[in-house]
Amino acid sequence: MATGTVFLDFCKNLQRLGTDQSGNVAIIFTISLLPIVGFLGASVDYSHANSVKAAMQSAVDATALALVKDAAQFSDTGLSAQASQRFVALFTRPETRNVQVTASYDPQEQSVTVAAGGSINTDILKTVGFRQFDISTRGKATYFNDGSGCVLALDRSASGAGTAQGSTTVNLKNCSLYDNSNNTTALVAGGSAQIKARAVGVVGGISGGASISTTNGIHTKMSPITDPYKSASFPLFSGCDQRNFSAHSAVTIDPGVYCGGMQLNANANVSLRSGIYYLDGGSLQVNGGATLSGDGVTLVFTSSSGTDWATATINGGATVNLTPLTTGPTAGIVMFADRRAPVGTTYKFNGGASQYIGGVMYFPTGAVNFSGGMSTSTSCTKIIGDTITFSGNSDLAVNCSGYNTKEFGLGRVALAL
């Protein structure tokens, strides 16, 4: 027989004993037992109530964690409806009556607070007038995106989707490297290569982890980082403003369509006026001794024919200093490769310490080979590619407030204390 039933029968017997007029001893005995019955009854009913509250707290916490990442897209009314639906699916205590669930979002904290309440009937204490317990609880979850990413390899399965090879030192100043490959060797630090970063996050595994040092940890088996530019596009173009552009001396050129690419030879000093430059086929070739500079530019690598997709090669000894447009559809993107280009299309940036490419270098299907960055002045360089290989000393950073780039990083949800 259940403990609650035993106590309930006992209480009924006490009530009958209390109404018995046969002797004062019975009355005194009944009165003396009431505190004991109340105490034991309270223990039974409170234990039940605490069990229900623990289940309610667990469901509230799980609901807050599930909603916080996308909470900003809902009104408070819509968020409460979502919370109620999730909570009901998680909270399996049917004895709880009049359940109410609400939720609210704090955009400053990026947090969601979920509150739930209801009541349960008492089993024992109802004999002394306490017929129900009201139960309520709340949970708060926060979403944290560190926004510190400056390297993102998008390939979902490649070995070495992110690679540092040879005697390379990759210095990511207060910024992080992420690798979406689920391969067991998704990130490779080979030879005597060193990677220094704020954090490193990999969907799969790492080869050469001893060569990686971070301040915020190395994370494996993580969820893939969303491509922050997956919906970005460049304006349509047509025709050719110049074909097979070549420079050997100082010249300033205008935005437009450059069919067959651009070739900058030794002693060339090419300045780009602000705007979008379409490289339709061919290659951006910047040889040693040449200089390429421009503020407020986007170089688009594409092909109007669907073949001969534009590529890039910047050789050692070249001087490059480019910064992106900060408004318009290509805001923050200094180099933008057409995502229709075949996976593995190559882009080589080996200008070394004389190479500063500010903003985002975005090559969603590209095999990017990078070596460069001005170690003393690099403020913002982000690389997003299908695969990314560092083949020489490189300095990247994420202080991009003036360039209007999009942030990406390791998203975390956690319960607030």
Summary of the structure (lengths in Angstrom):
residues: 417
radius of gyration: 33.0
end to end distance: 41.4
largest distance: 122.6
contacts: 1454
relative contact order: 0.11
helix: 21%
strand: 41%
